Amino acid sequence: MKSKIKFLLTPLSIIITLLALSGVCSACMSSYYQPKAPKHLKKH
């Protein structure tokens, strides 16, 4: 049973990591390419 849980958790963690990375990348891209970005997106 434990091996089955591990087998299910591994792809889930990979997907979550990829989603987090893509979210960070898209946020960075949108803040770079939008001159009129909202104030909470601009950190510098």
N, C-alpha and C positions, 0 to 999 in steps of 0.2 A: 504493500500500500504506500509506503514512504517513497519508493522509487517512482511510483505513478505520480505522486504529488510533485516530486522534483522534476519529472519529465514535463509536467504541465507548467511549472513555475518558471523554468528556464526560458522558453520562448516568450512568455508574458513579460519577464523582466527585460528581455532584449527589445521587445516592441515598445515598452514604456520608455526605455532609454532612447530609442530612435525617435519616438514622438517628442520627447523632451528636447533632444538635439535639434529636430526640425523646427520646433516651436521657437527655440532660441535663435536659430538661423533666420527664420522668417521675420521675427521681431527686429533683429539687427538690420536685415535688408530693408524692411519697411521704414525704419528710422533713418537709414542712410539715403534712400531714394525719394522719400517724401519731404520736400522742403517745408511744407505746411503741416508737419506732424503735430499731434496733440502734445501738450506740455508734459504730461506724465511719461511720454515715450522718450523725450529728450533728457538725457542724463548729463550731457556736457554743455 
